[in-house]
Amino acid sequence: MKKQFVSTALGVMLLASQAQGIHAAEKVKFKDVSTSSYAYQSITDLIEREVVFGYQGGLFKPSQKVTRGQFASMIARALNLPAGTSSFKDLPKSKALYNDVSRAAQAGIIKGANGYVYPDKPVTRADVAVMVERAMNMKGNFTESVTNGFYDQKDIPAYAKTSVERMYRYGVIKGVNNKFNPMNSADRAESSSFVDRALLLMEGKTPVPAKPTAPKPPVNKADKDMTLAELKATYPQHNHVIVTRVMNPEQKIIVVDMLEKYYNYLREPEITYFRPINEYMSLYYNGYKESMSSYYNYPFEEVISYNGVSYKDSTFMPDVFKKSNSTYYESMPYQPKALGKFIIDIHYHDDDFVVYRHENIKWDVLGRKPERIDYAYPKGDEYIVDLNKALKYATGVTVAKGGLELAYQGDKIILKNGSTSATVNGKAITLTKPVKVDGGVAYGPIREIVKYIGLDSREVNNQKRIEIANFPLEEKAGLWLK
């Protein structure tokens, strides 16, 4: 049966056209896939099976990155999984891939976290191994494993380690130059190869390969013998400190000194060999840039700074992302250019907060998750927080009596416990929400309160976070709400 060319809502794949005459069962030749390509036969096989499809103009786009949703959909079609339903917050029924991703989710091929499945996030090679391994063991017994011997095996996430070792044993996944690159995004050519190899093994059309022999990576004793101080003196180009805020599996700020991480890696007792420093570091630098430049996990995961500079302002922010005009990039926190200025970034999702100051970046814990007041659009939301903690690093702001007295550049507000009554520069005002003192700490509606001492604030729309600054913040429809 011939199929009509249709573009999905994501512009992801195109089916064959009646008018232009590509039939699924025909041998399809793509302009951008050479017969000498390692993935040529796999792509051809999956086209015939109607697992993957081409683009108009005779293109397959083998180097195009594949998302988690697209790869799960490939598995669903490859295994002809039954219809399923799902209720992920980021996978509405209106989404083009809803049916296929739901089939894969119901079968246990793809799983989410905290109600999210991240269908639009580029799928990593580690996640590909996990999904393919689950698929193979739905249809058979593929549970033997082999320690893979990849130089970067220590970088394979714990949740994917068994899957990678099983898929390596059966020849489904292969490395390049003895590296697996687990956190790199898989493209359409790689994804097709993984799925096709798995299908042929499940169907018994290719024999189970002999167990591979793991290669031995090189040893660099000079690095291993150095102290941390010597490593930092020898490799100043890698002397970077990365600060990340994450929510999963728990709320926390993670500070990673890259050379200290390498130093500890060299001393892990079970390690009998290790990667040279350039290979070890490249994974993390590239991994951070790739995963965070897309900001698909934001605000559940975000890089706060590199070497004391905000991620948005750092040299690690990819140029392609800067030029993308993405709302994610535009709304990212940044360091003010003017001396003495600050931006306080508070999330509704957790109690960690960050203060981006001109001179440096500070972070702390509020002690409890903010209480959010959800006002009707177009008014921005309000957060009730620990006033003393939230303004702790606000340059020029003085806080007294646990947060009941706040002052900035001559303006002063005095709050009352359990009351909406307050005074600003000696004049009585009424707040919309009362201030409450708990354990000696004042909690109140911070956006409303700080405006009385000359600070500005805004909500970052659709991200459930607010920003407070000592300079005028921009308002933009669909992005920031005042």
C-alpha positions, -999 to +999 in steps of 0.1 A: +000+000+000+014+034-010+014+062+016+009+100+014+038+123+023+027+140+056+047+162+079+042+156+116+037+185+140+074+184+148+084+182+112+102+149+122+094+123+096+077+120+062+059+090+048+061+079+012+041+098-014+014+084-037+021+112-061+058+108-060+057+071-058+079+057-030+066+024-018+077+010+015+085-024-001+107-009-028+145-004-024+148+032-016+180+051-024+186+083-006+208+111-019+225+115+014+230+078+023+259+061+004+258+024-003+291+023+015+277+038+047+278+016+078+241+022+082+230+017+046+216-018+050+200-011+084+183+020+069+171+000+039+158-027+061+138-004+084+124+016+054+110-017+041+096-025+075+080+010+077+099+016+110+117+047+097+108+070+068+125+095+045+121+132+038+109+148+006+136+154-020+151+119-016+167+126+017+171+106+048+191+131+069+212+104+086+231+129+108+199+145+122+196+140+160+168+118+173+146+126+203+135+103+230+100+103+216+112+095+181+133+066+192+106+052+214+083+054+184+108+035+163+108+007+188+070+007+190+067+003+152+096-022+150+079-045+176+044-037+164+034-029+200-003-028+209-021+005+214-014+022+247-022+053+267-001+076+289-005+107+310+029+124+309+027+161+316+048+169+285+031+144+261-004+157+254-028+137+232-025+164+206+013+157+202+021+139+169+041+111+186+015+105+214+002+072+201+036+056+194+053+069+226+023+057+246+026+023+231+063+022+241+056+035+275+028+010+283+052-018+272+079-004+296+103+005+268+105+042+277+099+056+312+095+090+327+104+108+359+081+129+381+054+127+354+076+138+325+090+117+297+109+144+278+099+133+243+116+163+227+150+158+244+177+144+222+181+107+231+215+097+244+234+066+233+230+054+269+192+057+267+192+040+233+210+010+248+185+009+276+154+010+254+168-015+229+177-039+257+142-037+272+128-044+237+150-074+231+142-089+264+104-085+257+109-109+228+136-132+240+164-139+265+193-116+259+207-113+294+243-122+290+267-094+295+303-085+290+324-058+306+327-036+276+362-022+280+353+012+265+377+039+276+347+059+288+329+031+306+331+051+339+309+077+322+281+054+315+252+062+339+245+036+365+210+030+352+224+022+318+254+001+327+238-034+325+220-025+293+252-013+276+271-044+287+243-067+274+239-049+241+277-048+237+278-086+243+253-092+215+269-068+190+239-044+190+260-014+201+295-007+191+320+020+200+343+042+180+380+041+188+372+020+219+348+048+232+310+045+236+302+082+242+272+074+263+260+109+267+263+119+231+230+123+212+222+095+187+214+104+151+191+088+126+218+066+111+230+052+145+194+047+157+185+028+126+216+005+131+208-002+167+171-011+160+179-032+129+206-052+146+183-059+175+154-069+152+175-094+132+188-110+164+153-113+179+140-128+147+169-153+145+180-139+111+215-133+123+234-156+147+243-146+182+279-134+179+307-147+201+315-128+232+338-099+224+371-095+241+373-062+259+403-040+248+427-026+275+429+012+275+462+029+278+477+038+312+491+073+319+512+068+351+524+104+351+489+117+358+482+090+383+513+099+403+505+137+405+490+155+435+459+176+429+480+207+430+503+193+404+474+183+381+461+219+383+495+233+375+500+209+347+466+212+331+453+248+337+431+245+306+410+220+325+409+238+358+372+245+357+345+245+384+309+237+372+279+245+394+246+228+386+212+229+402+192+197+399+159+184+412+161+147+403+164+125+422+167+151+449+170+188+452+206+200+454+233+222+441+262+202+427+297+217+425+322+199+403+359+208+403+369+191+370+405+184+380+395+173+414+370+149+398+398+136+375+422+132+405+396+111+424+388+091+393+425+081+390+424+068+426+392+047+425+403+013+439+386-008+413+403+011+384+432-007+369+434+015+338+421+050+330+415+074+302+440+102+294+429+135+307+419+150+273+395+121+266+381+122+301+375+159+301+360+161+266+331+140+276+321+164+304+327+196+286+308+184+255+282+167+276+274+198+295+273+220+264+251+195+245+227+187+273+223+221+288+224+242+256+191+227+247+177+234+282+152+206+277+153+197+314+150+233+326+141+241+353+146+206+366+183+208+357+204+239+350+240+248+349+244+278+372+280+288+364+313+279+349+343+293+369+321+319+387+305+332+355+268+325+347+262+298+322+245+322+298+275+346+299+302+319+299+325+308+270+308+274+273+275+287+260+274+274+224+272+301+197+245+282+179+222+284+209+229+322+213+218+327+177+187+304+180+164+331+193+151+304+216+128+316+245+148+292+267+180+311+260+163+345+262+148+337+297+179+322+312+194+340+343+224+362+337+249+383+355+241+421+355+267+442+337+266+471+361+285+472+393+264+465+424+234+450+405+219+416+412+192+392+401+177+368+426+163+336+409+137+317+430+120+285+417+087+273+428+099+237+422+125+236+450+140+256+479+174+263+463+178+298+451+206+316+432+217+352+433+235+364+401+255+394+412+278+415+390+308+404+409+300+368+416+273+341+419+258+329+453+234+301+461+217+290+492+186+271+505+155+288+516+146+260+541+113+252+526+097+252+492+081+285+483+044+289+486+031+301+453+001+324+448-013+318+413-028+350+401-049+352+370-031+360+338-016+385+329-005+393+364+026+374+374+025+349+403+036+357+439+058+336+461+058+335+499+093+328+511+118+333+539+125+370+534+157+370+555+173+341+534+160+353+500+176+387+504+207+375+521+230+382+492+211+411+477+238+438+473+229+469+494+198+454+510+198+453+548+176+428+566+168+429+604+146+411+629+145+379+609+131+396+578+105+419+595+126+450+586+140+455+551+158+486+537+174+496+504+189+530+495+169+550+520+136+532+517+125+510+546+096+487+552+086+474+586+064+443+587+042+429+614+038+392+624+004+377+615-007+409+598-011+426+564-003+459+580+031+474+574+048+508+573+070+522+545+092+551+554+068+557+583+036+556+563+010+528+568+003+504+539-017+472+536-003+440+520-025+416+502-012+386+522-002+386+559+034+381+570+040+352+594+070+345+617+079+309+621+110+299+642+121+335+643+120+338+605+096+360+586+077+346+556+059+370+533+049+378+497+083+388+485+074+404+452+049+428+468+072+436+497+104+444+478+087+468+455+082+492+485+120+494+489+126+501+452+133+466+439+117+452+407+105+416+400+089+395+373+077+360+367+093+339+340+062+327+323+056+289+320+087+282+341+073+288+375+101+309+388+105+346+397+134+371+395+140+400+418+165+427+409+177+462+419+172+475+384+143+476+360+135+442+346+121+438+311+085+427+306+076+408+274+044+391+265+047+353+266+081+354+284+081+377+315+051+388+335+053+418+360 
